[in-house]
Amino acid sequence: MTDLAQTIRIPAALLPADGRFGCGPSRIRDAQIDDLVAASRILLGTSHRQKPVKALVGTVREQVAALLGAPEGYEVLLGNGGSTAFWDAAAFGLIERRSAHGTWGEFGAKFAKAAKAPWLTAPAVVQAPPGGRAELVPVEDADVYAWPHNETSTGVAAPVRRVEADGALTVIDATSAAGGIAFDAAQADVYYFAPQKNLGSDGGLWIALASPAAVERIGRIAASERYIPEFLSLQAAVENSRLDQTLNTPALATLVLLDSQLRWMNDQGGLAWTAGRASTSSALLYDWAERVGYASPFVTHPADRSPVVVTIDFEGVDAALVAKTLRANGVVDTEPYRKLGRNQLRIGTFASVEPGDVEALIACIEHVVGALG
């Protein structure tokens, strides 16, 4: 298989200008690298308790709030670690008694697993098969309702809409959605993400847009007798974020890349522009998959199809061989999510991806399929 992939050459005229289509991490624009180099002697390797780094954190917080349309009173929180750290932190400091989870892929299920902490009542989990989604309804004793805005493993997008349950918080995993899918921030109490996708950054941080109710809940649990490790303390994240810092030294390169990307996004027109760009790119792929006889969108219902993670099933064509051939020609990271086990491609159409590159990708796929006979 590998030898065949190496023998098929895609004409240079068909190749995209940038061949990176990964779903995590996603492509980083050249301008961001230039900004990182410019910051290298100013910020990298300096104290995160001093004004230059604190100013950077403050600017990032302001820009996140602007991009996401933060309602009055909402706060932007930063913490060390990624989404996995946030899931554990939420089990310690956000879920009071019990949580309810919508899971239709790998990442929604991971939060539900973290919520099976011994000091909490077992979570209620509503599952849907990969490629679909389910609706959450009020559950007895649940004080947190959680699901992914965009399921990165399957390419399913779900609306951000409050579950009407008195006193409950709506907590949304937005790692692959933030900055690429339009939503109403007032419909969530915590909209959290790591910045490796639309926000074109690196690892080491989680970020959350938190409502006053969420901040109050965090403080109340922190003041209780519950044991909370300091590294996983959401109250520590609140207090440090208000000082434009993190508990431990943050990933400074991540912050610089993030700052650059946020400036670009907001300058271009904010979330309306980035979401429109992602939708344009993904529509090219979905429309193509519905036209050709050997491919089809994995997500059956159009309303559930992600605008930032496109999953396409193949029939009669070895998708793994297509992906290997693309990789041999410099078009990379189109492989499916490893645990899904389907004959498909998974393509990131995040905000940094040029729609023209998506058109070129389609031409490359058609060339490879034709060469495979």
Secondary structure as GFF3:
##gff-version 3
##sequence-region A 1 373
A	DSSP	alpha_helix	2	7	.	.	.	ID=ss1
A	DSSP	three_ten_helix	12	14	.	.	.	ID=ss2
A	DSSP	alpha_helix	30	39	.	.	.	ID=ss3
A	DSSP	alpha_helix	51	68	.	.	.	ID=ss4
A	DSSP	beta_strand	75	80	.	.	.	ID=ss5
A	DSSP	alpha_helix	83	93	.	.	.	ID=ss6
A	DSSP	beta_strand	99	103	.	.	.	ID=ss7
A	DSSP	alpha_helix	106	114	.	.	.	ID=ss8
A	DSSP	beta_strand	124	127	.	.	.	ID=ss9
A	DSSP	beta_strand	144	148	.	.	.	ID=ss10
A	DSSP	beta_strand	150	151	.	.	.	ID=ss11
A	DSSP	beta_strand	156	157	.	.	.	ID=ss12
A	DSSP	beta_strand	169	173	.	.	.	ID=ss13
A	DSSP	three_ten_helix	185	187	.	.	.	ID=ss14
A	DSSP	beta_strand	190	193	.	.	.	ID=ss15
A	DSSP	beta_strand	205	210	.	.	.	ID=ss16
A	DSSP	alpha_helix	212	222	.	.	.	ID=ss17
A	DSSP	three_ten_helix	230	232	.	.	.	ID=ss18
A	DSSP	alpha_helix	234	242	.	.	.	ID=ss19
A	DSSP	alpha_helix	252	268	.	.	.	ID=ss20
A	DSSP	alpha_helix	271	291	.	.	.	ID=ss21
A	DSSP	beta_strand	295	297	.	.	.	ID=ss22
A	DSSP	three_ten_helix	302	304	.	.	.	ID=ss23
A	DSSP	beta_strand	309	314	.	.	.	ID=ss24
A	DSSP	alpha_helix	319	328	.	.	.	ID=ss25
A	DSSP	beta_strand	344	348	.	.	.	ID=ss26
A	DSSP	alpha_helix	355	372	.	.	.	ID=ss27
###
